[in-house]
């Protein structure tokens, strides 16, 4: 397809496939906040639980509930405890 119609949902979905899933997630959260400004928490599994992602979500004014990854190179601090 040489000149796809960029106004369609299909075109937007195809462009999202080529982007990092975490970037798509942040964009989707921003879009959701325009419709549901009362949201305060984001709930997800450990697949997205990286410090950079958590900081981006916090930058949107949201808190995160997630299962933490067990990684040797990443340490988390919570209420003065390191894990």
HTML snippet that shows the backbone in 3Dmol.js (N, CA, C, O; Angstrom):
<script src="https://3Dmol.org/build/3Dmol-min.js"></script>
<div id="view" style="width:600px;height:400px;position:relative"></div>
<script>
const pdb = `
ATOM      1  N   UNK A   1       0.849  -1.163   0.000  1.00  0.00           N
ATOM      2  CA  UNK A   1       0.000   0.000   0.000  1.00  0.00           C
ATOM      3  C   UNK A   1       0.904   1.237   0.000  1.00  0.00           C
ATOM      4  O   UNK A   1       1.656   1.448   0.951  1.00  0.00           O
ATOM      5  N   UNK A   2       0.839   2.035  -1.029  1.00  0.00           N
ATOM      6  CA  UNK A   2       1.731   3.181  -1.157  1.00  0.00           C
ATOM      7  C   UNK A   2       1.308   4.374  -0.314  1.00  0.00           C
ATOM      8  O   UNK A   2       2.131   4.934   0.410  1.00  0.00           O
ATOM      9  N   UNK A   3       0.070   4.766  -0.389  1.00  0.00           N
ATOM     10  CA  UNK A   3      -0.414   5.942   0.334  1.00  0.00           C
ATOM     11  C   UNK A   3      -1.562   5.550   1.267  1.00  0.00           C
ATOM     12  O   UNK A   3      -2.729   5.724   0.916  1.00  0.00           O
ATOM     13  N   UNK A   4      -1.244   5.027   2.445  1.00  0.00           N
ATOM     14  CA  UNK A   4      -2.322   4.647   3.359  1.00  0.00           C
ATOM     15  C   UNK A   4      -3.027   5.875   3.929  1.00  0.00           C
ATOM     16  O   UNK A   4      -2.432   6.945   4.054  1.00  0.00           O
ATOM     17  N   UNK A   5      -4.280   5.710   4.265  1.00  0.00           N
ATOM     18  CA  UNK A   5      -5.065   6.793   4.853  1.00  0.00           C
ATOM     19  C   UNK A   5      -4.656   6.936   6.320  1.00  0.00           C
ATOM     20  O   UNK A   5      -4.951   6.059   7.131  1.00  0.00           O
ATOM     21  N   UNK A   6      -3.987   8.020   6.662  1.00  0.00           N
ATOM     22  CA  UNK A   6      -3.446   8.212   8.004  1.00  0.00           C
ATOM     23  C   UNK A   6      -4.501   8.578   9.030  1.00  0.00           C
ATOM     24  O   UNK A   6      -4.176   8.724  10.208  1.00  0.00           O
ATOM     25  N   UNK A   7      -5.741   8.730   8.627  1.00  0.00           N
ATOM     26  CA  UNK A   7      -6.815   9.072   9.559  1.00  0.00           C
ATOM     27  C   UNK A   7      -7.457   7.845  10.184  1.00  0.00           C
ATOM     28  O   UNK A   7      -8.273   7.985  11.095  1.00  0.00           O
ATOM     29  N   UNK A   8      -7.118   6.662   9.730  1.00  0.00           N
ATOM     30  CA  UNK A   8      -7.810   5.462  10.187  1.00  0.00           C
ATOM     31  C   UNK A   8      -7.175   4.892  11.451  1.00  0.00           C
ATOM     32  O   UNK A   8      -6.003   5.131  11.744  1.00  0.00           O
ATOM     33  N   UNK A   9      -7.975   4.136  12.186  1.00  0.00           N
ATOM     34  CA  UNK A   9      -7.488   3.448  13.374  1.00  0.00           C
ATOM     35  C   UNK A   9      -6.453   2.388  12.982  1.00  0.00           C
ATOM     36  O   UNK A   9      -5.477   2.176  13.703  1.00  0.00           O
ATOM     37  N   UNK A  10      -6.661   1.739  11.870  1.00  0.00           N
ATOM     38  CA  UNK A  10      -5.724   0.726  11.395  1.00  0.00           C
ATOM     39  C   UNK A  10      -4.338   1.295  11.156  1.00  0.00           C
ATOM     40  O   UNK A  10      -3.338   0.650  11.469  1.00  0.00           O
ATOM     41  N   UNK A  11      -4.271   2.490  10.607  1.00  0.00           N
ATOM     42  CA  UNK A  11      -2.971   3.126  10.373  1.00  0.00           C
ATOM     43  C   UNK A  11      -2.273   3.400  11.703  1.00  0.00           C
ATOM     44  O   UNK A  11      -1.078   3.139  11.845  1.00  0.00           O
ATOM     45  N   UNK A  12      -3.020   3.927  12.679  1.00  0.00           N
ATOM     46  CA  UNK A  12      -2.420   4.194  13.998  1.00  0.00           C
ATOM     47  C   UNK A  12      -1.948   2.908  14.655  1.00  0.00           C
ATOM     48  O   UNK A  12      -0.890   2.892  15.283  1.00  0.00           O
ATOM     49  N   UNK A  13      -2.708   1.834  14.523  1.00  0.00           N
ATOM     50  CA  UNK A  13      -2.300   0.549  15.093  1.00  0.00           C
ATOM     51  C   UNK A  13      -1.027   0.030  14.431  1.00  0.00           C
ATOM     52  O   UNK A  13      -0.146  -0.503  15.106  1.00  0.00           O
ATOM     53  N   UNK A  14      -0.932   0.184  13.113  1.00  0.00           N
ATOM     54  CA  UNK A  14       0.278  -0.277  12.411  1.00  0.00           C
ATOM     55  C   UNK A  14       1.508   0.525  12.820  1.00  0.00           C
ATOM     56  O   UNK A  14       2.602  -0.031  12.916  1.00  0.00           O
ATOM     57  N   UNK A  15       1.344   1.819  13.062  1.00  0.00           N
ATOM     58  CA  UNK A  15       2.499   2.617  13.499  1.00  0.00           C
ATOM     59  C   UNK A  15       2.912   2.256  14.921  1.00  0.00           C
ATOM     60  O   UNK A  15       4.095   2.331  15.255  1.00  0.00           O
ATOM     61  N   UNK A  16       1.969   1.872  15.752  1.00  0.00           N
ATOM     62  CA  UNK A  16       2.311   1.470  17.124  1.00  0.00           C
ATOM     63  C   UNK A  16       3.103   0.176  17.164  1.00  0.00           C
ATOM     64  O   UNK A  16       3.877  -0.044  18.096  1.00  0.00           O
ATOM     65  N   UNK A  17       2.929  -0.674  16.182  1.00  0.00           N
ATOM     66  CA  UNK A  17       3.646  -1.951  16.146  1.00  0.00           C
ATOM     67  C   UNK A  17       5.145  -1.728  16.033  1.00  0.00           C
ATOM     68  O   UNK A  17       5.925  -2.537  16.536  1.00  0.00           O
ATOM     69  N   UNK A  18       5.562  -0.657  15.389  1.00  0.00           N
ATOM     70  CA  UNK A  18       6.983  -0.403  15.186  1.00  0.00           C
ATOM     71  C   UNK A  18       7.623   0.334  16.359  1.00  0.00           C
ATOM     72  O   UNK A  18       8.840   0.513  16.377  1.00  0.00           O
ATOM     73  N   UNK A  19       6.834   0.762  17.332  1.00  0.00           N
ATOM     74  CA  UNK A  19       7.356   1.488  18.493  1.00  0.00           C
ATOM     75  C   UNK A  19       7.565   0.550  19.676  1.00  0.00           C
ATOM     76  O   UNK A  19       7.028  -0.556  19.708  1.00  0.00           O
ATOM     77  N   UNK A  20       8.349   1.003  20.643  1.00  0.00           N
ATOM     78  CA  UNK A  20       8.543   0.227  21.864  1.00  0.00           C
ATOM     79  C   UNK A  20       7.217   0.149  22.615  1.00  0.00           C
ATOM     80  O   UNK A  20       6.483   1.134  22.688  1.00  0.00           O
ATOM     81  N   UNK A  21       6.915  -1.005  23.166  1.00  0.00           N
ATOM     82  CA  UNK A  21       5.635  -1.190  23.849  1.00  0.00           C
ATOM     83  C   UNK A  21       5.501  -0.279  25.065  1.00  0.00           C
ATOM     84  O   UNK A  21       4.395   0.150  25.395  1.00  0.00           O
ATOM     85  N   UNK A  22       6.605   0.020  25.730  1.00  0.00           N
ATOM     86  CA  UNK A  22       6.525   0.905  26.891  1.00  0.00           C
ATOM     87  C   UNK A  22       6.194   2.341  26.470  1.00  0.00           C
ATOM     88  O   UNK A  22       5.497   3.044  27.201  1.00  0.00           O
ATOM     89  N   UNK A  23       6.676   2.783  25.318  1.00  0.00           N
ATOM     90  CA  UNK A  23       6.329   4.112  24.818  1.00  0.00           C
ATOM     91  C   UNK A  23       4.857   4.180  24.432  1.00  0.00           C
ATOM     92  O   UNK A  23       4.189   5.185  24.676  1.00  0.00           O
ATOM     93  N   UNK A  24       4.361   3.115  23.834  1.00  0.00           N
ATOM     94  CA  UNK A  24       2.937   3.046  23.479  1.00  0.00           C
ATOM     95  C   UNK A  24       2.090   3.081  24.755  1.00  0.00           C
ATOM     96  O   UNK A  24       1.044   3.730  24.795  1.00  0.00           O
ATOM     97  N   UNK A  25       2.549   2.378  25.800  1.00  0.00           N
ATOM     98  CA  UNK A  25       1.817   2.348  27.066  1.00  0.00           C
ATOM     99  C   UNK A  25       1.705   3.751  27.656  1.00  0.00           C
ATOM    100  O   UNK A  25       0.626   4.148  28.097  1.00  0.00           O
ATOM    101  N   UNK A  26       2.802   4.507  27.671  1.00  0.00           N
ATOM    102  CA  UNK A  26       2.781   5.863  28.226  1.00  0.00           C
ATOM    103  C   UNK A  26       1.833   6.750  27.419  1.00  0.00           C
ATOM    104  O   UNK A  26       1.077   7.529  27.999  1.00  0.00           O
ATOM    105  N   UNK A  27       1.866   6.641  26.102  1.00  0.00           N
ATOM    106  CA  UNK A  27       0.948   7.419  25.263  1.00  0.00           C
ATOM    107  C   UNK A  27      -0.502   7.048  25.529  1.00  0.00           C
ATOM    108  O   UNK A  27      -1.373   7.918  25.546  1.00  0.00           O
ATOM    109  N   UNK A  28      -0.768   5.769  25.736  1.00  0.00           N
ATOM    110  CA  UNK A  28      -2.137   5.326  26.028  1.00  0.00           C
ATOM    111  C   UNK A  28      -2.595   5.846  27.390  1.00  0.00           C
ATOM    112  O   UNK A  28      -3.760   6.205  27.559  1.00  0.00           O
ATOM    113  N   UNK A  29      -1.684   5.887  28.356  1.00  0.00           N
ATOM    114  CA  UNK A  29      -2.030   6.432  29.667  1.00  0.00           C
ATOM    115  C   UNK A  29      -2.359   7.918  29.564  1.00  0.00           C
ATOM    116  O   UNK A  29      -3.313   8.388  30.184  1.00  0.00           O
ATOM    117  N   UNK A  30      -1.572   8.660  28.781  1.00  0.00           N
ATOM    118  CA  UNK A  30      -1.850  10.086  28.582  1.00  0.00           C
ATOM    119  C   UNK A  30      -3.221  10.290  27.951  1.00  0.00           C
ATOM    120  O   UNK A  30      -3.974  11.181  28.345  1.00  0.00           O
ATOM    121  N   UNK A  31      -3.531   9.455  26.969  1.00  0.00           N
ATOM    122  CA  UNK A  31      -4.835   9.556  26.313  1.00  0.00           C
ATOM    123  C   UNK A  31      -5.953   9.206  27.287  1.00  0.00           C
ATOM    124  O   UNK A  31      -6.991   9.868  27.302  1.00  0.00           O
ATOM    125  N   UNK A  32      -5.752   8.178  28.094  1.00  0.00           N
ATOM    126  CA  UNK A  32      -6.778   7.785  29.061  1.00  0.00           C
ATOM    127  C   UNK A  32      -7.014   8.883  30.094  1.00  0.00           C
ATOM    128  O   UNK A  32      -8.143   9.075  30.544  1.00  0.00           O
ATOM    129  N   UNK A  33      -5.961   9.603  30.473  1.00  0.00           N
ATOM    130  CA  UNK A  33      -6.116  10.667  31.460  1.00  0.00           C
ATOM    131  C   UNK A  33      -6.948  11.826  30.933  1.00  0.00           C
ATOM    132  O   UNK A  33      -7.547  12.560  31.719  1.00  0.00           O
ATOM    133  N   UNK A  34      -6.997  12.004  29.624  1.00  0.00           N
ATOM    134  CA  UNK A  34      -7.833  13.071  29.075  1.00  0.00           C
ATOM    135  C   UNK A  34      -9.317  12.736  29.224  1.00  0.00           C
ATOM    136  O   UNK A  34     -10.156  13.636  29.259  1.00  0.00           O
ATOM    137  N   UNK A  35      -9.642  11.450  29.311  1.00  0.00           N
ATOM    138  CA  UNK A  35     -11.029  11.013  29.450  1.00  0.00           C
ATOM    139  C   UNK A  35     -11.401  10.667  30.880  1.00  0.00           C
ATOM    140  O   UNK A  35     -12.559  10.821  31.268  1.00  0.00           O
ATOM    141  N   UNK A  36     -10.450  10.205  31.664  1.00  0.00           N
ATOM    142  CA  UNK A  36     -10.718   9.770  33.040  1.00  0.00           C
ATOM    143  C   UNK A  36      -9.724  10.460  33.967  1.00  0.00           C
ATOM    144  O   UNK A  36      -8.775   9.839  34.447  1.00  0.00           O
ATOM    145  N   UNK A  37      -9.946  11.727  34.211  1.00  0.00           N
ATOM    146  CA  UNK A  37      -8.999  12.491  35.014  1.00  0.00           C
ATOM    147  C   UNK A  37      -9.033  12.124  36.498  1.00  0.00           C
ATOM    148  O   UNK A  37      -8.220  12.634  37.269  1.00  0.00           O
ATOM    149  N   UNK A  38      -9.943  11.262  36.911  1.00  0.00           N
ATOM    150  CA  UNK A  38     -10.005  10.852  38.310  1.00  0.00           C
ATOM    151  C   UNK A  38      -9.123   9.637  38.597  1.00  0.00           C
ATOM    152  O   UNK A  38      -9.038   9.204  39.746  1.00  0.00           O
ATOM    153  N   UNK A  39      -8.478   9.088  37.595  1.00  0.00           N
ATOM    154  CA  UNK A  39      -7.606   7.924  37.804  1.00  0.00           C
ATOM    155  C   UNK A  39      -6.405   8.343  38.633  1.00  0.00           C
ATOM    156  O   UNK A  39      -5.833   9.412  38.424  1.00  0.00           O
ATOM    157  N   UNK A  40      -6.027   7.482  39.586  1.00  0.00           N
ATOM    158  CA  UNK A  40      -4.872   7.779  40.426  1.00  0.00           C
ATOM    159  C   UNK A  40      -3.841   6.658  40.417  1.00  0.00           C
ATOM    160  O   UNK A  40      -2.693   6.873  40.804  1.00  0.00           O
ATOM    161  N   UNK A  41      -4.235   5.465  39.981  1.00  0.00           N
ATOM    162  CA  UNK A  41      -3.346   4.313  40.028  1.00  0.00           C
ATOM    163  C   UNK A  41      -3.286   3.606  38.682  1.00  0.00           C
ATOM    164  O   UNK A  41      -4.241   3.633  37.906  1.00  0.00           O
ATOM    165  N   UNK A  42      -2.144   2.972  38.420  1.00  0.00           N
ATOM    166  CA  UNK A  42      -1.971   2.112  37.256  1.00  0.00           C
ATOM    167  C   UNK A  42      -1.584   0.742  37.791  1.00  0.00           C
ATOM    168  O   UNK A  42      -0.659   0.624  38.594  1.00  0.00           O
ATOM    169  N   UNK A  43      -2.278  -0.276  37.356  1.00  0.00           N
ATOM    170  CA  UNK A  43      -2.022  -1.643  37.796  1.00  0.00           C
ATOM    171  C   UNK A  43      -1.506  -2.459  36.625  1.00  0.00           C
ATOM    172  O   UNK A  43      -2.145  -2.502  35.573  1.00  0.00           O
ATOM    173  N   UNK A  44      -0.351  -3.110  36.790  1.00  0.00           N
ATOM    174  CA  UNK A  44       0.175  -3.974  35.742  1.00  0.00           C
ATOM    175  C   UNK A  44       1.091  -5.028  36.334  1.00  0.00           C
ATOM    176  O   UNK A  44       1.429  -4.980  37.516  1.00  0.00           O
ATOM    177  N   UNK A  45       1.487  -5.969  35.511  1.00  0.00           N
ATOM    178  CA  UNK A  45       2.324  -7.082  35.923  1.00  0.00           C
ATOM    179  C   UNK A  45       3.798  -6.677  35.863  1.00  0.00           C
ATOM    180  O   UNK A  45       4.129  -5.557  35.474  1.00  0.00           O
ATOM    181  N   UNK A  46       4.659  -7.582  36.245  1.00  0.00           N
ATOM    182  CA  UNK A  46       6.090  -7.301  36.339  1.00  0.00           C
ATOM    183  C   UNK A  46       6.744  -7.029  34.986  1.00  0.00           C
ATOM    184  O   UNK A  46       7.863  -6.518  34.942  1.00  0.00           O
ATOM    185  N   UNK A  47       6.081  -7.355  33.898  1.00  0.00           N
ATOM    186  CA  UNK A  47       6.680  -7.169  32.582  1.00  0.00           C
ATOM    187  C   UNK A  47       7.038  -5.707  32.342  1.00  0.00           C
ATOM    188  O   UNK A  47       8.037  -5.422  31.681  1.00  0.00           O
ATOM    189  N   UNK A  48       6.241  -4.770  32.866  1.00  0.00           N
ATOM    190  CA  UNK A  48       6.485  -3.341  32.690  1.00  0.00           C
ATOM    191  C   UNK A  48       7.212  -2.703  33.866  1.00  0.00           C
ATOM    192  O   UNK A  48       7.482  -1.502  33.829  1.00  0.00           O
ATOM    193  N   UNK A  49       7.530  -3.448  34.886  1.00  0.00           N
ATOM    194  CA  UNK A  49       8.058  -2.877  36.129  1.00  0.00           C
ATOM    195  C   UNK A  49       9.565  -2.627  36.045  1.00  0.00           C
ATOM    196  O   UNK A  49      10.373  -3.417  36.533  1.00  0.00           O
ATOM    197  N   UNK A  50       9.915  -1.519  35.417  1.00  0.00           N
ATOM    198  CA  UNK A  50      11.297  -1.050  35.348  1.00  0.00           C
ATOM    199  C   UNK A  50      11.345   0.348  35.953  1.00  0.00           C
ATOM    200  O   UNK A  50      10.369   1.090  35.851  1.00  0.00           O
ATOM    201  N   UNK A  51      12.450   0.721  36.577  1.00  0.00           N
ATOM    202  CA  UNK A  51      12.526   2.046  37.217  1.00  0.00           C
ATOM    203  C   UNK A  51      12.185   3.198  36.267  1.00  0.00           C
ATOM    204  O   UNK A  51      11.489   4.128  36.673  1.00  0.00           O
ATOM    205  N   UNK A  52      12.649   3.166  35.034  1.00  0.00           N
ATOM    206  CA  UNK A  52      12.357   4.242  34.091  1.00  0.00           C
ATOM    207  C   UNK A  52      10.872   4.379  33.801  1.00  0.00           C
ATOM    208  O   UNK A  52      10.353   5.491  33.701  1.00  0.00           O
ATOM    209  N   UNK A  53      10.194   3.255  33.668  1.00  0.00           N
ATOM    210  CA  UNK A  53       8.747   3.263  33.407  1.00  0.00           C
ATOM    211  C   UNK A  53       8.000   3.788  34.622  1.00  0.00           C
ATOM    212  O   UNK A  53       7.063   4.576  34.491  1.00  0.00           O
ATOM    213  N   UNK A  54       8.419   3.347  35.812  1.00  0.00           N
ATOM    214  CA  UNK A  54       7.768   3.811  37.036  1.00  0.00           C
ATOM    215  C   UNK A  54       7.908   5.323  37.187  1.00  0.00           C
ATOM    216  O   UNK A  54       6.968   5.994  37.615  1.00  0.00           O
ATOM    217  N   UNK A  55       9.072   5.861  36.840  1.00  0.00           N
ATOM    218  CA  UNK A  55       9.282   7.310  36.926  1.00  0.00           C
ATOM    219  C   UNK A  55       8.434   8.066  35.899  1.00  0.00           C
ATOM    220  O   UNK A  55       7.913   9.140  36.200  1.00  0.00           O
ATOM    221  N   UNK A  56       8.294   7.518  34.704  1.00  0.00           N
ATOM    222  CA  UNK A  56       7.447   8.164  33.688  1.00  0.00           C
ATOM    223  C   UNK A  56       5.988   8.196  34.137  1.00  0.00           C
ATOM    224  O   UNK A  56       5.292   9.193  33.946  1.00  0.00           O
ATOM    225  N   UNK A  57       5.536   7.103  34.729  1.00  0.00           N
ATOM    226  CA  UNK A  57       4.149   7.044  35.212  1.00  0.00           C
ATOM    227  C   UNK A  57       3.955   8.019  36.366  1.00  0.00           C
ATOM    228  O   UNK A  57       2.929   8.695  36.444  1.00  0.00           O
ATOM    229  N   UNK A  58       4.933   8.094  37.260  1.00  0.00           N
ATOM    230  CA  UNK A  58       4.865   9.044  38.372  1.00  0.00           C
ATOM    231  C   UNK A  58       4.839  10.473  37.835  1.00  0.00           C
ATOM    232  O   UNK A  58       4.172  11.337  38.404  1.00  0.00           O
ATOM    233  N   UNK A  59       5.568  10.726  36.732  1.00  0.00           N
ATOM    234  CA  UNK A  59       5.566  12.042  36.108  1.00  0.00           C
ATOM    235  C   UNK A  59       4.205  12.440  35.557  1.00  0.00           C
ATOM    236  O   UNK A  59       3.925  13.627  35.385  1.00  0.00           O
ATOM    237  N   UNK A  60       3.361  11.458  35.280  1.00  0.00           N
ATOM    238  CA  UNK A  60       1.992  11.725  34.820  1.00  0.00           C
ATOM    239  C   UNK A  60       1.052  11.994  35.993  1.00  0.00           C
ATOM    240  O   UNK A  60      -0.130  12.275  35.794  1.00  0.00           O
ATOM    241  N   UNK A  61       1.581  11.906  37.219  1.00  0.00           N
ATOM    242  CA  UNK A  61       0.761  12.130  38.404  1.00  0.00           C
ATOM    243  C   UNK A  61       0.021  10.894  38.867  1.00  0.00           C
ATOM    244  O   UNK A  61      -0.967  11.001  39.592  1.00  0.00           O
ATOM    245  N   UNK A  62       0.480   9.725  38.463  1.00  0.00           N
ATOM    246  CA  UNK A  62      -0.168   8.477  38.828  1.00  0.00           C
ATOM    247  C   UNK A  62       0.737   7.638  39.728  1.00  0.00           C
ATOM    248  O   UNK A  62       1.962   7.733  39.664  1.00  0.00           O
ATOM    249  N   UNK A  63       0.120   6.834  40.549  1.00  0.00           N
ATOM    250  CA  UNK A  63       0.848   5.861  41.362  1.00  0.00           C
ATOM    251  C   UNK A  63       0.783   4.508  40.668  1.00  0.00           C
ATOM    252  O   UNK A  63      -0.081   4.273  39.823  1.00  0.00           O
ATOM    253  N   UNK A  64       1.701   3.623  41.031  1.00  0.00           N
ATOM    254  CA  UNK A  64       1.788   2.330  40.368  1.00  0.00           C
ATOM    255  C   UNK A  64       1.602   1.198  41.363  1.00  0.00           C
ATOM    256  O   UNK A  64       2.145   1.226  42.467  1.00  0.00           O
ATOM    257  N   UNK A  65       0.837   0.219  40.962  1.00  0.00           N
ATOM    258  CA  UNK A  65       0.719  -1.041  41.684  1.00  0.00           C
ATOM    259  C   UNK A  65       1.196  -2.105  40.714  1.00  0.00           C
ATOM    260  O   UNK A  65       0.581  -2.335  39.673  1.00  0.00           O
ATOM    261  N   UNK A  66       2.303  -2.755  41.067  1.00  0.00           N
ATOM    262  CA  UNK A  66       2.872  -3.731  40.140  1.00  0.00           C
ATOM    263  C   UNK A  66       3.659  -4.780  40.908  1.00  0.00           C
ATOM    264  O   UNK A  66       4.120  -4.543  42.025  1.00  0.00           O
ATOM    265  N   UNK A  67       3.800  -5.918  40.300  1.00  0.00           N
ATOM    266  CA  UNK A  67       4.669  -6.956  40.824  1.00  0.00           C
ATOM    267  C   UNK A  67       6.087  -6.603  40.389  1.00  0.00           C
ATOM    268  O   UNK A  67       6.338  -6.410  39.200  1.00  0.00           O
ATOM    269  N   UNK A  68       7.014  -6.516  41.337  1.00  0.00           N
ATOM    270  CA  UNK A  68       8.382  -6.120  41.011  1.00  0.00           C
ATOM    271  C   UNK A  68       9.166  -7.288  40.444  1.00  0.00           C
ATOM    272  O   UNK A  68       8.981  -8.441  40.834  1.00  0.00           O
ATOM    273  N   UNK A  69      10.047  -6.955  39.510  1.00  0.00           N
ATOM    274  CA  UNK A  69      10.942  -7.962  38.943  1.00  0.00           C
ATOM    275  C   UNK A  69      12.062  -8.240  39.935  1.00  0.00           C
ATOM    276  O   UNK A  69      12.489  -7.348  40.668  1.00  0.00           O
ATOM    277  N   UNK A  70      12.522  -9.449  39.953  1.00  0.00           N
ATOM    278  CA  UNK A  70      13.683  -9.811  40.748  1.00  0.00           C
ATOM    279  C   UNK A  70      14.897  -9.770  39.831  1.00  0.00           C
ATOM    280  O   UNK A  70      15.153 -10.700  39.066  1.00  0.00           O
ATOM    281  N   UNK A  71      15.646  -8.655  39.929  1.00  0.00           N
ATOM    282  CA  UNK A  71      16.823  -8.482  39.079  1.00  0.00           C
ATOM    283  C   UNK A  71      18.032  -8.194  39.964  1.00  0.00           C
ATOM    284  O   UNK A  71      17.928  -7.462  40.949  1.00  0.00           O
ATOM    285  N   UNK A  72      19.161  -8.764  39.614  1.00  0.00           N
ATOM    286  CA  UNK A  72      20.377  -8.561  40.403  1.00  0.00           C
ATOM    287  C   UNK A  72      20.909  -7.144  40.274  1.00  0.00           C
ATOM    288  O   UNK A  72      21.531  -6.639  41.208  1.00  0.00           O
ATOM    289  N   UNK A  73      20.683  -6.494  39.149  1.00  0.00           N
ATOM    290  CA  UNK A  73      21.264  -5.179  38.894  1.00  0.00           C
ATOM    291  C   UNK A  73      20.370  -4.026  39.318  1.00  0.00           C
ATOM    292  O   UNK A  73      20.821  -2.881  39.307  1.00  0.00           O
ATOM    293  N   UNK A  74      19.119  -4.281  39.692  1.00  0.00           N
ATOM    294  CA  UNK A  74      18.184  -3.217  40.057  1.00  0.00           C
ATOM    295  C   UNK A  74      17.738  -3.423  41.496  1.00  0.00           C
ATOM    296  O   UNK A  74      17.316  -4.513  41.882  1.00  0.00           O
ATOM    297  N   UNK A  75      17.838  -2.368  42.274  1.00  0.00           N
ATOM    298  CA  UNK A  75      17.399  -2.395  43.675  1.00  0.00           C
ATOM    299  C   UNK A  75      16.286  -1.375  43.847  1.00  0.00           C
ATOM    300  O   UNK A  75      16.347  -0.282  43.285  1.00  0.00           O
ATOM    301  N   UNK A  76      15.275  -1.728  44.619  1.00  0.00           N
ATOM    302  CA  UNK A  76      14.156  -0.846  44.891  1.00  0.00           C
ATOM    303  C   UNK A  76      14.192  -0.443  46.362  1.00  0.00           C
ATOM    304  O   UNK A  76      14.529  -1.250  47.228  1.00  0.00           O
ATOM    305  N   UNK A  77      13.841   0.812  46.636  1.00  0.00           N
ATOM    306  CA  UNK A  77      13.728   1.306  47.999  1.00  0.00           C
ATOM    307  C   UNK A  77      12.272   1.609  48.294  1.00  0.00           C
ATOM    308  O   UNK A  77      11.587   2.259  47.504  1.00  0.00           O
ATOM    309  N   UNK A  78      11.808   1.132  49.436  1.00  0.00           N
ATOM    310  CA  UNK A  78      10.438   1.424  49.852  1.00  0.00           C
ATOM    311  C   UNK A  78      10.423   1.547  51.360  1.00  0.00           C
ATOM    312  O   UNK A  78      10.767   0.602  52.070  1.00  0.00           O
ATOM    313  N   UNK A  79      10.032   2.691  51.842  1.00  0.00           N
ATOM    314  CA  UNK A  79       9.958   2.990  53.270  1.00  0.00           C
ATOM    315  C   UNK A  79      11.261   2.629  53.987  1.00  0.00           C
ATOM    316  O   UNK A  79      11.254   2.025  55.059  1.00  0.00           O
ATOM    317  N   UNK A  80      12.357   3.010  53.376  1.00  0.00           N
ATOM    318  CA  UNK A  80      13.663   2.802  53.982  1.00  0.00           C
ATOM    319  C   UNK A  80      14.240   1.401  53.824  1.00  0.00           C
ATOM    320  O   UNK A  80      15.353   1.135  54.279  1.00  0.00           O
ATOM    321  N   UNK A  81      13.511   0.521  53.196  1.00  0.00           N
ATOM    322  CA  UNK A  81      13.989  -0.854  52.992  1.00  0.00           C
ATOM    323  C   UNK A  81      14.403  -1.045  51.540  1.00  0.00           C
ATOM    324  O   UNK A  81      13.717  -0.589  50.626  1.00  0.00           O
ATOM    325  N   UNK A  82      15.525  -1.719  51.333  1.00  0.00           N
ATOM    326  CA  UNK A  82      16.018  -2.003  49.993  1.00  0.00           C
ATOM    327  C   UNK A  82      15.808  -3.465  49.667  1.00  0.00           C
ATOM    328  O   UNK A  82      16.097  -4.350  50.472  1.00  0.00           O
ATOM    329  N   UNK A  83      15.299  -3.698  48.472  1.00  0.00           N
ATOM    330  CA  UNK A  83      15.118  -5.090  48.046  1.00  0.00           C
ATOM    331  C   UNK A  83      15.649  -5.275  46.646  1.00  0.00           C
ATOM    332  O   UNK A  83      15.590  -6.379  46.104  1.00  0.00           O
TER     333      UNK A  83
END
`;
const viewer = $3Dmol.createViewer("view");
viewer.addModel(pdb, "pdb");
viewer.setStyle({}, {cartoon: {color: "spectrum"}});
viewer.zoomTo();
viewer.render();
</script>
